[in-house]
Amino acid sequence: MTAPIYDEDRLARLLAVLPPAPEGWVTAAQELPGARAQLDLIVARAEADAAFRAALVADLDATLEKEGYEPPRRVVDELRRLLDE
């Protein structure tokens, strides 16, 4: 069985008939790289610095604010989940 062959023009026409992505999806896709980078930075610091990790566990929101982090709520929720593991 051979796969159908589509040229670029046909693919463009097919994509054009799709409805636009929901605004929430677009916003999430735009925020994801920055949020992911900030999450990775905070997690790496927590892994390397026991005092920072202890402070995060004791009071996540206050520690992030004190240290100058302003992550989106999704990042804070993910940090909370990671710290509870």
PyMOL commands that set and color helices and strands:
alter all, ss='L'
color gray80, all
select helices_A, chain A and resi 8-16+23-48+50-58+60-66+73-84
alter helices_A, ss='H'
color red, helices_A
deselect
rebuild
show_as cartoon
